[in-house]
């Protein structure tokens, strides 16, 4: 049973930064793709950032230039560095992992990020 555990969410002012962490129960190299999705109240879950084969990154247009995804296999962890946060970034952020690029097999429980003054 694969487990993904997110941490690092919280309340931050607009323009601030947060770093989300996702600890996996096994090597992140065992997944083809890992990523972060988010869901705001009343909205559908959306992709934020993914990293494929440990090197190929992809970002939603709304976060390009502000967010950065990275992985550390020694710690079985994936991170999402979020800078210049905006109120519209407020959402529950989920870590996810896929054995192929076509389907995300595993999901974490989510961590709340609130951007507000």
Secondary structure, DSSP 8 states (H G I E B T S, - for coil): ---EEEE--EEE-TT--EEEEEEESS-GGGSSEEEEEEE-TTS--EEEEEEETTTEEEE-TTTTTTEEEEEEGGGTEEEEEE-S--GGG-EEEEEEEESBTTB--EE---EEEEE--
